[in-house]
Amino acid sequence: MEISYNLTEDDYISFNLYHMNNSKTGIRALRIQRFLLPVFIIALSYFMTLILDTSLSAMLVTSLLFSIVWIIFYPKYFTRTIAKNVKKMLKEGDNKGILGDQHMSIKEDGIVVTTKFGETKVSWEGLKTLKEDDNNFYLYVGAMNAYLIPKRQIAVSNELRTYINSKIEYN
């Protein structure tokens, strides 16, 4: 099977967001950052009432309101921050071959991905898992590395999914 596609910055950002939202580390980081600051703010407001001799109810209401807003809106901020940082990293250094035209040959012994900058070969034993979201397939070769295949550019999504899963499960 031969697949040609073009990877965009948005595809790469989608992969990073997918990975952060589906990895144990990413989920844990979001939870800690989402809930730790409100706990700290509520505790701080309590201690501030003791030090400044102010109304406990006013301080707690203010800190609770802040905490509720933080808990509700922090996931969107987290997502925007990841997307912004991925864009910055793509602009740093030499990232030839990550974005742009890609050609994947799916063979009996593995896959070969070719760009205008080079070629990589991976045997089926080197492929860990196939994950997907609504827009892309992610063919993982490691805990954080995957080949991205945009669904919008291929007509054989079901065939591709079935074939790759059979090869990965077999090995």
C-alpha positions, -999 to 999 in steps of 0.1 A, spaced: 0 0 0 13 34 -9 2 67 8 12 102 0 2 131 22 13 165 34 19 172 71 11 207 83 19 226 114 -17 219 126 -12 182 121 19 183 143 1 204 169 -28 179 169 -4 150 176 11 168 205 -23 177 219 -35 141 214 -5 128 231 -7 151 261 -44 143 265 -39 106 263 -7 100 281 -6 93 319 20 120 324 0 146 304 -32 138 322 -14 139 356 2 173 348 -31 188 338 -48 176 370 -20 188 392 -18 222 376 -56 225 375 -63 217 411 -31 226 431 -33 263 426 -69 266 439 -60 246 470 -30 268 475 -51 300 471 -78 288 494 -52 279 521 -34 312 516 -66 332 520 -73 314 553 -38 322 566 -42 358 553 -73 362 575 -53 352 605 -24 375 598 -44 406 585 -74 401 608 -98 404 579 -131 386 573 -128 349 567 -160 347 547 -149 375 523 -115 360 517 -129 325 512 -156 337 488 -130 355 467 -106 326 467 -134 301 459 -146 322 430 -111 325 416 -107 287 421 -139 278 403 -130 300 373 -95 285 373 -107 249 374 -132 256 346 -110 275 322 -75 261 329 -78 231 304 -84 256 275 -54 276 287 -33 244 290 -42 234 254 -34 269 240 -1 269 258 9 235 244 -1 246 208 19 278 212 50 260 225 48 234 197 47 263 171 77 279 188 97 246 188 89 240 151 104 274 143 136 266 163 165 248 147 164 224 118 132 205 114 135 193 79 113 164 70 89 168 99 64 188 79 56 189 42 52 161 17 55 126 29 53 92 12 47 60 32 51 26 17 35 -1 37 52 -34 30 52 -70 43 83 -63 65 74 -28 77 70 8 66 92 31 47 86 69 50 102 91 24 105 129 23 126 151 1 153 150 29 156 113 34 141 80 41 133 60 73 125 23 75 108 7 105 100 -30 108 67 -42 122 85 -52 154 96 -15 158 61 -3 157 43 -2 190 7 8 184 -18 25 161 -38 53 177 -62 77 161 -85 107 166 -110 122 143 -84 137 120 -53 116 121 -37 82 126 -7 80 149 16 51 143 37 50 174 73 39 173 81 49 208 65 64 239 65 99 224 73 94 187 48 86 160 43 88 123 13 110 116 -11 102 88 -38 128 81 -71 111 74 -82 139 52 -56 129 26 -62 92 24 -92 73 10 -85 39 26 -88 46 63 -105 14 73 -82 -8 52 -51 10 66 -64 6 102 -71 -31 98 -39 -39 80 -16 -20 104 -33 -34 135 -30 -70 121 7 -65 115 14 -49 149 -7 -75 168 10 -104 149 45 -92 160 
